[in-house]
């Protein structure tokens, strides 16, 4: 896949998640739940004012600046990978990670919180309260693909 294809993947993730977040913001009340996929998933509007599990909630500015800094750093790494051939696994991982990072960073800078909306209907109340968005899944999958791509390279 060419540079444009990987950049399009990152942009597609950003746009899809932005679309979903805007829909959730418009159509659901905070904390409201709607079952999806025969109850295997829950759609729930949650405003995450920090990072993962609201870590840093009281230092939103710092969390936003760290998010922006890391996203810019990973963008430079992403662009640098195109100076060498091959390793599409690493490049795809970076594209997924960056698409998610751009979306969550955009939220932190514009809304002052990240809109999360996917939860799992587990019995454990502690785990049930964890809410994700598409970007979070892309960041996790992207990081795993990056590790695989780097391991393949060595």
C-alpha positions as CSV (number, residue, x, y, z in Angstrom):
1,X,0.0,0.0,0.0
2,X,1.3,3.4,-0.9
3,X,1.8,6.4,1.4
4,X,-1.6,7.8,0.3
5,X,-3.3,4.5,1.2
6,X,-2.0,4.5,4.7
7,X,-2.8,8.2,5.1
8,X,-6.3,7.5,3.8
9,X,-6.7,4.8,6.4
10,X,-5.8,7.2,9.2
11,X,-8.1,9.9,7.8
12,X,-10.9,7.3,7.4
13,X,-10.6,6.3,11.0
14,X,-10.6,9.9,12.1
15,X,-13.7,10.8,10.0
16,X,-15.6,7.7,11.0
17,X,-15.0,8.2,14.7
18,X,-15.8,11.9,14.4
19,X,-19.1,11.1,12.7
20,X,-20.0,8.5,15.4
21,X,-19.1,10.9,18.2
22,X,-21.2,13.7,16.8
23,X,-24.1,11.3,16.4
24,X,-23.8,10.1,20.0
25,X,-23.5,13.7,21.2
26,X,-26.6,14.6,19.4
27,X,-28.8,11.6,20.0
28,X,-28.0,10.2,23.5
29,X,-28.1,11.6,27.0
30,X,-25.0,11.2,29.2
31,X,-25.0,7.6,30.7
32,X,-27.9,6.5,28.5
33,X,-27.5,2.9,27.2
34,X,-28.7,1.2,24.0
35,X,-28.1,-2.5,23.3
36,X,-26.5,-3.3,20.0
37,X,-25.8,-6.6,18.2
38,X,-28.4,-8.5,20.2
39,X,-27.1,-7.1,23.5
40,X,-23.4,-8.1,22.9
41,X,-22.4,-4.4,22.9
42,X,-23.8,-1.4,24.6
43,X,-23.9,2.1,23.1
44,X,-23.4,4.5,26.0
45,X,-22.5,8.2,25.9
46,X,-19.7,9.0,28.2
47,X,-17.5,12.2,28.4
48,X,-14.0,11.1,29.4
49,X,-12.3,14.2,30.8
50,X,-8.9,12.6,31.3
51,X,-7.0,9.8,29.6
52,X,-7.7,6.0,30.0
53,X,-10.3,5.5,32.8
54,X,-10.3,9.3,33.4
55,X,-6.6,9.3,34.6
56,X,-5.5,12.9,34.7
57,X,-9.1,14.2,34.8
58,X,-8.0,17.1,37.1
59,X,-5.2,18.0,34.7
60,X,-7.1,18.2,31.4
61,X,-4.7,20.8,29.9
62,X,-1.7,18.6,30.6
63,X,-3.4,15.5,29.2
64,X,-4.4,17.4,26.0
65,X,-0.8,18.7,25.5
66,X,0.7,15.2,26.1
67,X,-1.8,13.8,23.7
68,X,-0.9,16.4,21.1
69,X,2.8,16.0,21.6
70,X,2.7,12.2,21.3
71,X,0.4,12.4,18.3
72,X,2.8,14.8,16.6
73,X,5.8,12.6,17.5
74,X,4.1,9.5,16.1
75,X,3.2,11.5,12.9
76,X,6.9,12.1,12.4
77,X,7.7,8.4,13.0
78,X,4.9,7.5,10.5
79,X,6.3,9.8,7.8
80,X,9.8,8.5,8.4
81,X,8.7,4.9,7.8
82,X,8.1,5.9,4.2
83,X,11.8,6.5,3.6
84,X,12.2,2.7,3.6
85,X,10.5,0.0,1.6
86,X,8.4,-2.8,2.9
87,X,7.1,-3.4,6.4
88,X,3.5,-2.7,5.6
89,X,2.5,-4.2,9.0
90,X,4.3,-1.5,10.8
91,X,2.9,1.2,8.5
92,X,-0.6,-0.1,8.9
93,X,-0.2,-0.2,12.6
94,X,1.0,3.4,12.6
95,X,-2.0,4.4,10.4
96,X,-4.5,2.8,12.8
97,X,-2.8,4.3,15.8
98,X,-2.7,7.8,14.3
99,X,-6.2,7.7,13.1
100,X,-7.4,7.0,16.6
101,X,-4.9,9.4,18.2
102,X,-6.0,12.3,15.9
103,X,-9.6,11.7,16.8
104,X,-9.1,11.6,20.5
105,X,-6.7,14.5,20.5
106,X,-9.1,16.5,18.4
107,X,-11.8,15.9,21.0
108,X,-9.5,16.9,23.9
109,X,-8.6,20.2,22.2
110,X,-12.0,21.1,20.9
111,X,-14.6,19.6,23.3
112,X,-12.3,19.4,26.4
113,X,-13.3,15.7,26.8
114,X,-13.3,12.6,24.7
115,X,-16.6,11.1,23.6
116,X,-16.7,7.4,24.4
117,X,-19.6,5.3,23.4
118,X,-19.0,1.5,23.3
119,X,-19.2,-0.7,26.3
120,X,-19.6,-4.4,27.0
121,X,-22.4,-5.9,29.0
122,X,-20.3,-7.9,31.5
123,X,-21.5,-8.8,35.0
124,X,-18.5,-7.2,36.7
125,X,-19.6,-3.6,37.5
126,X,-16.0,-2.4,37.4
127,X,-15.4,-3.6,33.9
128,X,-18.9,-2.7,32.8
129,X,-18.3,1.0,33.5
130,X,-15.4,1.1,31.0
131,X,-16.4,2.8,27.8
132,X,-14.4,3.0,24.6
133,X,-14.7,4.5,21.1
134,X,-13.5,3.3,17.7
135,X,-10.3,5.3,18.1
136,X,-9.4,3.4,21.3
137,X,-9.7,0.1,19.5
138,X,-7.7,1.4,16.5
139,X,-5.0,2.6,18.9
140,X,-4.7,-0.8,20.6
141,X,-4.8,-2.7,17.4
142,X,-2.3,-0.3,15.8
143,X,0.1,-0.6,18.7
144,X,0.0,-4.4,18.4
145,X,0.5,-4.3,14.6
146,X,3.5,-1.9,15.1
147,X,5.1,-4.3,17.6
148,X,4.5,-7.2,15.1
149,X,5.9,-5.1,12.3
150,X,9.0,-4.2,14.3
151,X,9.5,-7.8,15.4
152,X,9.2,-8.9,11.7
153,X,11.8,-6.4,10.7
154,X,14.4,-7.7,13.2
